[in-house]
Amino acid sequence: MPGIDLRSSLKVSLPPSKTPRAKALHIYPIDAAASQFGGTALPLNMLTQATAANSEGTPAVPAKSLQYNSLTHSGAVIPNNKSLPGNWQIQNTFEKVHTPVPNAFAGQYPAELDILGLKFPLLDYASTLNLFKQWIAAREPHQVCMANVHTVITSLSDNQLKSINNHSLITMDGLPLVWYARAVHQAKIKERVCGPELMLRCLDQGREHGWKHFFLGGKENVLTDLVSAMQSRFPGVEIVGWHSPPFRPLSAEEDAQLVALINQHQPDFLWVALGAPKQEKWIAEHLTALDVPVQAGVGAAFDFHSGHVRRAPVWMQNAGLEWLYRILQDQRLIKRYLMTNPIFLALFVRDCMVKNLRKTVCRCSKRFNLMAILIRKTNNIIPAK
């Protein structure tokens, strides 16, 4: 969820006789700031509260909350029904940077693994679906990222993508990530949580809960076939809308219209298939503007489930060779996989070696400690001559 970073000097204009002793700048998520400071929670990204202290050291009353509108890329000042005393004025110059605000699930899971800088909670399909139920009941927007080897390696050089992943619900979409977790962290993971499979389970099990779905991305004929296939496969599923955006950046007006279209249908799930990392960044930029509890990027899931692209056989999926099958289908993916898979393999081997080395050092240290204890006890038993 992108926000803004106020890397600025907080300029407080005061009468000549008054100079502030201290000044501070605080940044809050929009929901927390709205509840705490009475700000208006518009569908923007971030609230900031600026405070200053007058010459007597008394904190000034919060003047205004500044929000950044990701749709029009312009700032908006929303009054808090309060103002600074006298003729104090606050001016902020700020630079927009993508700094996601943590989702509500952050810190919820005691078991969390670090895989090359990305933090993965230990989840299976059942626990993920239960979490979605809570989000939908609360009607709070959350981002879901399905990470594979390409995502992890790209995040090493793309700080924006890394920050988005670490402040979203991130799942192990790729089987090699499960291997890494088991080998390096000795994690007991039942299964990976794969985007295409998770989407099917939500469509299927969501029928008894009345969950509504919106599809974004892909070509128009792919979306048409996808809707038809899902309605045939899961009778009664509520697909409330779909949209195929043009293969170019949207204008501010088009972007606002798209957000309005999605919100008009009030879906519980927004499935985005724009390709990684474009889909993750798009969701992060629009997260709070959309009244959708679950917003997930699912990559090639639309192509698979619509029947336009055949998915790898189950045995290849279970063997972690789905990437090879995709290369055989689409040779344009060769560059992508050859640029990321070897790097992941090298880092995987490195971390396994470091893990084994630490184990060896730990065992040797324990043995030396034991020997030292035995020697001391022996010296205490045998009297010195």
Order of alpha helices (4+ residues) and beta strands (2+ residues): beta-beta-alpha-beta-beta-beta-beta-beta-beta-alpha-beta-alpha-alpha-beta-alpha-alpha-beta-alpha-beta-alpha-beta-alpha-beta-alpha-alpha-alpha-alpha
